[in-house]
Amino acid sequence: MSVHLTNLLARIPEERDMYSIMELVAICGHAEHGIADSSTGELQAHWRNHGFHLESDAWVIVNNKGQFAGFGCVCHSDYEEYHTFVCVHPDYRKRGIGTLLLRLIEERARQQMFHTSLNKRVCLKALVSSRNAEARSLFEREGYTQVREFWRVTVELDEALELRQRVGKHMLDVAIESRQLVGVAPLYDREAVYSIRWYCEYEKELRPGSLPDPCEEDCLQVTR
């Protein structure tokens, strides 16, 4: 099924678009979590991935004034696990932007599947804010399945706090499985700045893995 955007254009981003993309990601993060999100750092990590190529693995959606309405990109781990990143400006949601970006990402992943062995499982993975019901519904419509739910707790120690062997800022980023979360102890003193974000991890299998040939496995055991 094709996706038609009205008064919007999809194009390949350029290096000079980085600031606008980061601004868009920050706006989306604030809309979903009510706080500055860590997604900008994760996005920069995606861009530094050796398997990421800006000219083929990312897309931006802009309006007729050149303002950024959406962004999506994909990077992989050994061509077997693809990590997707999609964000749509709150003012431009429910217009097919997320659908288009997800389909562009999947098409790109399928183009690269030939790089890995046929017996290897290939899948797409994505983190979605648990509070973003629209995004979760979109992923599910596009064939993704929720595989886990967790809380991401980020703690940044206050610069004013005097601790032994402490130089500059220290950041602690912890993911806690929601099934294991039984309670959260509040921080009463001004010792740190902390944030808690609630995520769902979605996955879409592009190709199932196959079991190794028994004869081949016997050969491997003999040669060890």
Summary of the structure (lengths in Angstrom):
residues: 224
radius of gyration: 20.5
end to end distance: 50.5
largest distance: 66.3
contacts: 591
relative contact order: 0.14
helix: 34%
strand: 32%
